[in-house]
Amino acid sequence: MKEVITIISRKGGTGKTTTAQALGAALRNKGARVLLIDLDAQRNLTASMGAKMAGLNVTHLLEESGAAAQVIQHTENGDIITGSPFLAGADIAMTSDKELKRAIAPLLPEYDYIIIDTPANYGKLTRNALAAATSAIITAHAATFSLQGLSELIAIVDQIKTINDRLKLRGVIVANYGGRSNKVKQMLDDIRTAAAEMGAGVIEPPIRSTDKVIEAQAAKINLIDYAPRSTAAQGYIEIADKIYKW
């Protein structure tokens, strides 16, 4: 079954972009056809993929000023529809929750997985990304603020299910996990408990914090290829194996 996976978070710094790129790379290494879409005006995914900042991007796709296939960049890290600084304006201008779904429809036969990286806020872009998705994944820290925002994100996904009955909340990925202190370990357990009570489990394992993530971003090489034996890469590979079996 083809999957459109939207990665969401309530705040920045939860490993959302790293998760999108790493899962894409791990699935591509399993032989899957993968497309990444950068729906964030900050364009961190675009930069970390080593894609060109100029040229056709996701705003052209949304405005239908570029054919879907022409908007795709083919990089050494995989295929991507790049972000745009004008996405903030697009969030204001969008009049429907289904504009992205219509725009990517021609691409569905070409890919096994489309992974969408969203802004770290809840606006029309995120609504569109969820309305276009078959699966949603929340990224979080083992921290108090992530725990507080979890119920809000789950409620958002439930709300979008009213217009997209194919959408499934697959769970929470806990990224940048230190796990050295008892307090952080307890917070992870609290997130597991809270997520389960709200109908969404934690997708194990938690992704360990490592400098290799920052190094890979600076080198513009996906984490899976840059440091395949790192704890973070191994965690994402394990999660990708689970996604492959959905």
N, C-alpha and C positions, 0 to 999 in steps of 0.2 A: 504494500500500500504506500502511495506517495504521501509524504508528510510536509506540511508547512509549519515550521516551528517558530513561534515568537518568544523571544527572551525578554522578560520584563523585570523591572526593579523600581522600588519607591525612591531610591536615592542613588547618587553616583558612588563609585568606589566599591561596588559589590562584586566586581569581576564579570559584569554582564557582557562586555565586549570580548574579553578574553575567552569567556565561555562559548560565545557564538563562534569565534574563530577556531578554537581548539576542537569543539565538537564537529565543526565542518571538516577540519583536516582529518580527524580520526575516522569519520564516516567515509571520506574520500579515499583514505588509505585502505578501506575495506572493499573498495571497488564501486562505491556509490557515486552517482552524479549529483553534485552539490552546488547550489548557488547561495551566496550570501547577499543580503540586502542591508545597506547601512541607512537606517531611517533617522539617524541622529545628526543634528546640525553641527555637532562638534567634530564629526567625521573621524573618530578614533579608529573605527574598524577599517575605514578606507586607508588611513595612514599605515596601520599595522599590516595590512595586506600588501603594501608596496604598490598600490594602485595610483594611477594618475589623478591628480586633483582637478585637472581641467577636462573639458569635454562633456559629453552627455552623462547625465546622472539621474538619480531617482526623481528629481523634480520634473525632468523632461518626461519621464515615464508617467508620473501622475498627471501632468498636463497634456498627455498624449501628443506631445510635440516630437517624440522620438519613438520609433517602433521598439517593442519590448526587446527583441533580440539585438538591436543596434545599441542599446543602452548598456549591455553587459561588457565588462572588461575581463579579459582572460589573463590572469597573472600567474606567476610561478607558485603562488599560494592558493590558487583556485579562482573560480569565477565569482565576480562581485558586481552588483549594481551599487555604484558609489553614492555617498552622501553629498549633501550640498548645504552651504551656509544659509541658503534661502528656505530651508525646511521650516524654520521658525515662522516665516510668513505663510508657508503652505499650511501649517497647522491652523492658522487663523482663517485662511481662504477656503479650506475644505468644507463642503456642504453636505457630504454623505459619509457614512461609516464604511461604505463598500467601494470607495474609489480605488484603493490599492488592490482589493480582490479582483476587480474587473481588469486592472492594469496588468496583473501578473498571470491572468488566466491563460494567455497564449504560451506561457513558459512551462506550464505544468507538465506537458508531455515530454519535455526535454530533461527534466531533473527528477531524481528520486527524493531529494530533500531540498527545501528552500528554508533557510534560516534567517530570521529577521531580527536585527539588533535595533532596539527602540530607544527613544529618549528616556532619561531617568525622571520622568514626570508623567502625569496622566492627562493627556490631551487628545486631540483628534487623530494625531499620527499613531499613538498607541492604540486607540480604539480601532483604527483602520487595520493595524497590524494584527490585532486579535480577531477582528471580523474576517480576515483573510486566512487565518490559521486553522490547522486541525489540532495542533497541540500548543500549549503554553507552558513555559518553564519560568519559575521565579528564581532570581539569584538573590542571595542574602549573606550577610555576615553573621557570625556567632556573636551578636551584640544586641544590646537592649533596643536600640532604635529599629533594627531589622525586625525584631520580634513584634514591636508595636505596629509596624507597617504591614505585617503579614496578613492580618485579617482584612485590611483595606484592599490589598491586591487580590486576594481571593474573592472578595465581593465584586471587584471590577470584572474579573473573569466570569463570574456567575451572571453578571449583568449582560455581558456580551453574548453569553450563551442564548439569550432570548432572540438574538438576530442571527446567530451562527450555531445551529444545533450540532454541528460536527466538532465543535471545539471541546477539547479535553484538557483539563489541568493535570499535567503529568507529575508535578511536584516541585520541590524546592531544592536547588543546588546551593549548598553552603560553600562559598569560595573564600580564599585568603584566610584559611583556617590555621591558627597557630597551635591551639590545643596544648600549650605548655602549662597553663595555670588551671587550677581547679575551677576558677570562676568562668573561664572561657569554655571549659568542658561542660560545665553545668548549663551554660547558655545554649550550647549545641543540643543538649538533652531537652531543654525547654522548647527550642524551636521544633525538635522532633515531635514532642508531645502536642504542642499547639497546632502544628501542621496536620497531624493525624486527627485531632479533634475537629478541625475545620475541613476535613475531607481531602487533604493533600499531604502526602508523605514527603519525607526528605529523600531525594535520590542519592543513594550512597555510592561511593564514599564522599565525605567532605574533601574539598580540594585544598591541599596543604599550601600554606604560604611559602613561596620560594623566590629568590632573586632571579631565577631563570625566566620567570614571566616577564619581568622588566627588561631583561637582556634580549629576549626574543622580540619584544615590541620595538626596541631600539634598532635591532638588526633587520626589522621588517620581515621576519621569518616566523611562521606559525610555531607555537610552542611544541607541537607534536614532532615536527621535523627538527627543531632547534635543540631540544633537550628531551628526547623520547624516554630516557630513563629517570627523569626527574619525578618526584612524587606527584607534582601537579599534573604532568602529562599522563602518568600512569592512571591517575584518578579519572581524567577525562576520557581516556581510552576505555576504562571500565564502564563508564556511563554511556559512552557511544555504543558499546556492545549491547547494553540494555535497550537503547533507542533502536538499534538495528533489528531487534526482536519484537518491536511494537506491532 
